[in-house]
Amino acid sequence: MKFNYRFSNLLGTVYRRGNLTFTPDGDSVISPVGNRLTVFDLKNNKSETLPLATRQNIACVGLSPDGRLAILVDDEGAAVLVSMVSKSVLHHFNFHKPVHSICFSPDGRKFVITKDNVALMYHAPGKKREFNAFVLDKSYYGPYDETTCIDWTDDSKCFAVGSRDMSTWVFGAERWANLVYYSLGGHKDVIVACFFEEDSLDLYTVSQDGALCAWQCDTELDGLLQRPPKEAVVATRSGSDKEPGAEDENDDMAQQRGEEIHGKANPEPAERAGKVKYSRLAKHFFNKEKDFNNLTSAAFHKKMHLLVTGFASGIFHLHELPDFTLIHSLSISDQRIASISMNRTGDWIAFGCSGLGQLLVWEWQSESYVLKQQGHFNNMVSLAYSPDGQYLVTGGDDGKVKVWNTSSGFCFVTFTEHTSSVTAATFTSTGFVIVSASLDGTVRAFDLHRYRNFRTFTSPRPSQFSCLAVDSSGEIVCAGSQDSFEVFVWSMQTGRLLDVLVGHEAPISSLSFSPVQTILATGSWDKSVRLWDMSDSWKTKETLLLNSDVLAVTYRPDGKELAVATLDGQISFWDPQNAVQTGSIEGRHDLQMGRKEMDKITAKQAAKGKSFNTLCYSADGQSLLAGGASKFVCIYHVEEQILVKKFEISCNLSLDSMEEYLDRRKMTEFGSLALVDEGAGDEDGVSLSLPGVKRGDMSSRHFKPEVRVTCLRFSPTGRSWAATTTEGLLIYSLDSSLFFDPFDLDLDITPSSIRKTLRQKEYTAAIVMAFRLNEKALIREVLENVPCNEIDVICSSLPEVYVEKVLHFLASAFDTSAHLEFYLTWAQRLLMQHGQSLKARSGTLLPMIQALQKSIQNHFDDISKLCDWNRFNIKYALALSQQRGMKRVADAPVSDDDEASYSSMEEQSEEEAVLI
């Protein structure tokens, strides 16, 4: 089995913090999800998380005008230049301070970042290869407090910067004689956003207290005068205090810093002469009610003159400027709207709510949602694949059960019936029923046809259910209690309690049904695993004694082996038929724990008390996935009982337990800096209030969530595996498209020799040669050149080794090829002629068959909907034509011959409708 699994997607987290951005074509929205970036394709209904990550959570994103480059800046100012085409990191840079916003100029030649009270303009990385991608051009000083927002004029000649000191500054991007800087006041709170009008220096500024100021400039963009190079003033921080011997060194530093422009809030009248002037045209207020006071974000579409503003209460307004006409107002959330963005055409508005992790795309003209996604508010706890691998179900601490489509990455249904944390969720064997257990004392069954909770299982006395198992037939549901130490058994058909399994002396931690027999394995903290025979009056068949508390129990897919994870960090393997231990793995050191910020010991010492809490066999049963309270997931080879590979699921230092050693820089004489709440005073943190002031939520605290893996599951196809983690639902897949992996290759097998064999109509030999070279494009070319009438003969003469390889290829080709009937014919002939020999190796071929079934099922669902739509339309058209014919018949006299012809036409049309 190959172990080259790579990160492929992140589900369950759609928005964390930072700014949302639409791509230049307006079809996709880019959302920061922790330390990763997800692109939601709204036209094709797909989401993709880029296979790259920053060291901390992303604070802001800047996208180039052509959409090819993006700059990601994390919480501490470390920037990453990313190619959106190749989805790879091109350059690393560090701004050394938190960056509040970043924006490219419309021509793509410059970009500006704001940090502290300064705006820095850099040369944008070009299409040429450069040694240093970020070259500082100018530094702009003026505001007294932190800078918050940026906007450029359409011709990239000037830009505006808003500040927390309630002022807005307009700077020239080049050496203009009549505009170097300009300061605008008029607000009484923090500037949230500033926007230039289209092809103009006229400006709109929006502040946090819900005020909008419209500013008119007396100069057009064409009226900006170029300053002669000799008059350019380069001011350095050292000024005239340079020492005589330090001139060269300071000159070099000045070149590295670029030109510095220092603005004055109140320049002298002589300095204002002949310069650009601004005047305030109007000042508007959104709403002075209490709920609307805190304006948190805004976006402006220049061509349509639409202003969208979001508030802390979850309400947004849509106004038309400059008349300030309210188009509509809507409440989309009960949390603050953290980010707003509009697409190129102005039809779609994207909203991000960091409090609940919501991402919404609203089409304001039709007043409908284009996208409405929300992850779990708290941690994900449980995970399960559907039998065909198309869907994933997750349960979280927020009491919600969500179902995700693995191909699109979207959640399409959320069940909210549970009132407490969901501890386990699974599919039944049919794939149309989801069963979930919760700490609220109920086990619920959900129907995926009607999307409803059709069955609720309860116990005679209140119990908190910690684990769940459903047998292979889907008729028996079992749940383990963590307070009464019992296992409850219900019937899915009737909903009645069948029995209560008693025998454990500690909380039940894990349940697992044998895939081939009605035998239930129950693990408990009483250091034992019990095997219950469900077909023989629910009696205890065997009791397996272990050295420590049992945390996880799972059966191998063939039911002939049982894996048990215990509190001492060991994984033991048992033969369930003979109750004999067949092997064990000491996995405590493989888990490689990190130390917490508050720990006084190293990670190596902390790992001594850690263990795996989730296990999962691969689809072929040859390997075992194991995870726990660590950033690593381990894959073990079961037969050899060795560690094959470790996957680092996160490199995000914004999470706790990531560092291995004690950071002495965070230790002061007063104690650890981790004890200091750095977020105090921010909008999302504790409000620092004066004595007697009662505003602010004093219970709000900043904390770093601990990295952990709560559940692992392999896909039934064996091509991917998923993990519920602190970051979200991570999916790792096999990506063999980039690897050259020939099979039994000779020197004579080349693309030219394969095509020559194909031209000679030796199709079987050409197929064998193509699979030996194993290039996907060449295999597709050979197969699609085989005549349909030759498929039967080729399938019968194809060697057994290549039958499996052709089926593997067909399973992947169904997703991308338009030749659906042709490939279906291949699959049918191969399975009909080689079915018996394939059945003998069903254990190893099961993932491939399930992948084939998944691909065919996807096409079946799409085509059946289209056929139903066409059939209903044809029936409707036939009914209309019959009504018109009957009306004509009623209006005109009809002979016997005409009546016979009408009846024959009706019969013929009905037959055609049935055939269609």
HUZIMO-V224106 format. One record per backbone hydrogen bond with DSSP energy under -1.0 kcal/mol. NH is the residue of the N-H (numbers start at 1). CO is the residue of the C=O. If there is no record, write none. Layout:
nh:NH co:CO
nh:NH co:CO
//
This chain:
nh:5 co:3
nh:6 co:733
nh:8 co:731
nh:9 co:731
nh:11 co:729
nh:16 co:32
nh:21 co:30
nh:23 co:28
nh:26 co:23
nh:29 co:40
nh:30 co:21
nh:31 co:38
nh:33 co:36
nh:36 co:33
nh:38 co:31
nh:39 co:48
nh:40 co:29
nh:41 co:46
nh:42 co:27
nh:46 co:41
nh:47 co:408
nh:48 co:39
nh:50 co:37
nh:52 co:50
nh:54 co:35
nh:58 co:34
nh:59 co:73
nh:60 co:73
nh:62 co:71
nh:64 co:69
nh:67 co:64
nh:70 co:82
nh:71 co:62
nh:72 co:80
nh:73 co:60
nh:74 co:78
nh:75 co:57
nh:77 co:74
nh:79 co:93
nh:80 co:72
nh:81 co:91
nh:82 co:70
nh:83 co:88
nh:84 co:68
nh:87 co:83
nh:90 co:81
nh:91 co:81
nh:93 co:79
nh:95 co:77
nh:100 co:114
nh:103 co:112
nh:105 co:110
nh:108 co:105
nh:111 co:122
nh:112 co:103
nh:113 co:120
nh:114 co:101
nh:115 co:118
nh:118 co:115
nh:119 co:140
nh:120 co:113
nh:121 co:138
nh:122 co:111
nh:123 co:135
nh:124 co:109
nh:137 co:121
nh:138 co:121
nh:139 co:259
nh:140 co:119
nh:141 co:261
nh:147 co:116
nh:148 co:162
nh:151 co:160
nh:153 co:158
nh:156 co:153
nh:159 co:171
nh:160 co:151
nh:161 co:169
nh:162 co:149
nh:163 co:167
nh:164 co:146
nh:168 co:184
nh:169 co:161
nh:170 co:182
nh:171 co:159
nh:172 co:180
nh:173 co:157
nh:176 co:174
nh:177 co:225
nh:182 co:170
nh:184 co:168
nh:191 co:163
nh:192 co:206
nh:193 co:206
nh:195 co:204
nh:197 co:202
nh:200 co:197
nh:203 co:215
nh:204 co:195
nh:205 co:213
nh:206 co:193
nh:207 co:211
nh:208 co:190
nh:210 co:207
nh:212 co:284
nh:213 co:205
nh:214 co:282
nh:215 co:203
nh:216 co:279
nh:218 co:277
nh:223 co:220
nh:224 co:221
nh:227 co:175
nh:231 co:228
nh:232 co:229
nh:235 co:260
nh:241 co:238
nh:246 co:243
nh:250 co:246
nh:251 co:247
nh:252 co:248
nh:253 co:249
nh:254 co:250
nh:255 co:251
nh:256 co:252
nh:257 co:253
nh:258 co:254
nh:259 co:137
nh:261 co:139
nh:263 co:141
nh:272 co:268
nh:275 co:272
nh:276 co:178
nh:279 co:216
nh:281 co:214
nh:282 co:214
nh:284 co:212
nh:286 co:210
nh:295 co:208
nh:295 co:293
nh:296 co:310
nh:297 co:310
nh:299 co:308
nh:301 co:306
nh:305 co:301
nh:306 co:301
nh:307 co:319
nh:308 co:299
nh:309 co:317
nh:310 co:297
nh:311 co:315
nh:312 co:294
nh:314 co:311
nh:316 co:330
nh:317 co:309
nh:318 co:328
nh:319 co:307
nh:320 co:325
nh:321 co:305
nh:325 co:320
nh:327 co:318
nh:328 co:318
nh:330 co:316
nh:332 co:314
nh:333 co:314
nh:337 co:311
nh:338 co:352
nh:339 co:352
nh:341 co:350
nh:343 co:348
nh:349 co:362
nh:350 co:341
nh:351 co:360
nh:352 co:339
nh:353 co:358
nh:357 co:353
nh:358 co:353
nh:359 co:373
nh:360 co:351
nh:361 co:371
nh:362 co:349
nh:363 co:368
nh:364 co:347
nh:367 co:363
nh:368 co:363
nh:370 co:361
nh:371 co:361
nh:373 co:359
nh:375 co:357
nh:381 co:395
nh:382 co:395
nh:384 co:393
nh:386 co:391
nh:389 co:386
nh:392 co:404
nh:393 co:384
nh:394 co:402
nh:395 co:382
nh:396 co:400
nh:397 co:379
nh:399 co:396
nh:401 co:415
nh:402 co:394
nh:403 co:413
nh:404 co:392
nh:405 co:410
nh:406 co:390
nh:409 co:405
nh:412 co:403
nh:415 co:401
nh:422 co:396
nh:423 co:437
nh:424 co:437
nh:426 co:435
nh:428 co:433
nh:434 co:446
nh:435 co:426
nh:436 co:444
nh:437 co:424
nh:438 co:442
nh:439 co:421
nh:441 co:438
nh:443 co:457
nh:444 co:436
nh:445 co:455
nh:446 co:434
nh:447 co:452
nh:448 co:432
nh:451 co:447
nh:454 co:445
nh:455 co:445
nh:457 co:443
nh:465 co:438
nh:466 co:480
nh:469 co:478
nh:471 co:476
nh:474 co:471
nh:477 co:490
nh:478 co:469
nh:479 co:488
nh:480 co:467
nh:481 co:486
nh:482 co:464
nh:487 co:501
nh:488 co:479
nh:489 co:499
nh:490 co:477
nh:491 co:496
nh:492 co:475
nh:495 co:491
nh:498 co:489
nh:499 co:489
nh:501 co:487
nh:508 co:481
nh:509 co:523
nh:510 co:523
nh:512 co:521
nh:514 co:519
nh:519 co:517
nh:520 co:532
nh:521 co:512
nh:522 co:530
nh:523 co:510
nh:524 co:528
nh:525 co:507
nh:529 co:544
nh:530 co:522
nh:531 co:542
nh:532 co:520
nh:533 co:539
nh:534 co:518
nh:539 co:536
nh:541 co:531
nh:542 co:531
nh:544 co:529
nh:546 co:527
nh:550 co:524
nh:551 co:565
nh:552 co:565
nh:554 co:563
nh:556 co:561
nh:559 co:556
nh:562 co:574
nh:563 co:554
nh:564 co:572
nh:565 co:552
nh:566 co:570
nh:567 co:549
nh:569 co:566
nh:571 co:585
nh:572 co:564
nh:573 co:583
nh:574 co:562
nh:575 co:580
nh:579 co:575
nh:580 co:575
nh:582 co:573
nh:583 co:573
nh:585 co:571
nh:587 co:569
nh:587 co:585
nh:591 co:587
nh:595 co:659
nh:603 co:660
nh:606 co:602
nh:607 co:603
nh:608 co:605
nh:609 co:606
nh:610 co:607
nh:613 co:627
nh:614 co:627
nh:616 co:625
nh:618 co:623
nh:621 co:618
nh:624 co:636
nh:625 co:616
nh:626 co:634
nh:627 co:614
nh:630 co:628
nh:633 co:647
nh:634 co:626
nh:635 co:645
nh:636 co:624
nh:637 co:642
nh:638 co:622
nh:641 co:637
nh:644 co:635
nh:645 co:635
nh:647 co:633
nh:649 co:631
nh:653 co:55
nh:655 co:652
nh:656 co:705
nh:666 co:663
nh:667 co:664
nh:668 co:671
nh:671 co:668
nh:673 co:666
nh:675 co:672
nh:676 co:673
nh:678 co:676
nh:680 co:677
nh:681 co:686
nh:682 co:679
nh:693 co:690
nh:700 co:697
nh:707 co:656
nh:709 co:628
nh:710 co:724
nh:713 co:722
nh:715 co:720
nh:718 co:715
nh:721 co:732
nh:722 co:713
nh:723 co:730
nh:724 co:711
nh:725 co:728
nh:726 co:708
nh:729 co:11
nh:730 co:723
nh:731 co:9
nh:732 co:721
nh:733 co:6
nh:734 co:719
nh:739 co:736
nh:743 co:772
nh:754 co:750
nh:755 co:751
nh:756 co:752
nh:757 co:753
nh:758 co:754
nh:759 co:755
nh:760 co:756
nh:761 co:758
nh:762 co:757
nh:763 co:761
nh:766 co:762
nh:767 co:763
nh:768 co:764
nh:769 co:765
nh:770 co:766
nh:771 co:767
nh:772 co:768
nh:773 co:769
nh:774 co:770
nh:779 co:775
nh:780 co:776
nh:781 co:777
nh:782 co:778
nh:783 co:779
nh:784 co:780
nh:786 co:783
nh:790 co:787
nh:791 co:788
nh:794 co:790
nh:795 co:791
nh:796 co:792
nh:797 co:793
nh:806 co:802
nh:807 co:803
nh:808 co:804
nh:809 co:805
nh:810 co:806
nh:811 co:807
nh:812 co:808
nh:813 co:809
nh:814 co:810
nh:817 co:813
nh:820 co:818
nh:823 co:819
nh:824 co:820
nh:825 co:821
nh:826 co:822
nh:827 co:823
nh:828 co:824
nh:829 co:825
nh:830 co:826
nh:831 co:827
nh:832 co:828
nh:833 co:829
nh:834 co:830
nh:838 co:834
nh:839 co:835
nh:840 co:836
nh:842 co:839
nh:845 co:841
nh:846 co:842
nh:849 co:845
nh:850 co:846
nh:851 co:847
nh:852 co:848
nh:853 co:849
nh:854 co:850
nh:855 co:851
nh:856 co:852
nh:857 co:853
nh:858 co:854
nh:859 co:855
nh:860 co:856
nh:861 co:857
nh:862 co:858
nh:863 co:859
nh:864 co:860
nh:865 co:861
nh:866 co:862
nh:867 co:863
nh:868 co:864
nh:869 co:865
nh:870 co:866
nh:871 co:867
nh:872 co:868
nh:873 co:869
nh:874 co:870
nh:875 co:871
nh:876 co:872
nh:877 co:873
nh:878 co:874
nh:879 co:875
nh:880 co:876
nh:881 co:877
nh:882 co:878
nh:883 co:879
nh:884 co:880
nh:885 co:881
nh:886 co:882
nh:887 co:883
nh:888 co:884
nh:889 co:885
nh:890 co:886
nh:891 co:887
nh:892 co:888
nh:899 co:895
nh:900 co:896
nh:901 co:897
nh:902 co:898
nh:903 co:899
nh:904 co:900
nh:905 co:901
nh:906 co:902
nh:907 co:903
nh:908 co:904
nh:909 co:905
nh:910 co:906
nh:911 co:907
nh:912 co:908
nh:913 co:909
nh:914 co:910
nh:915 co:911
nh:916 co:912
//
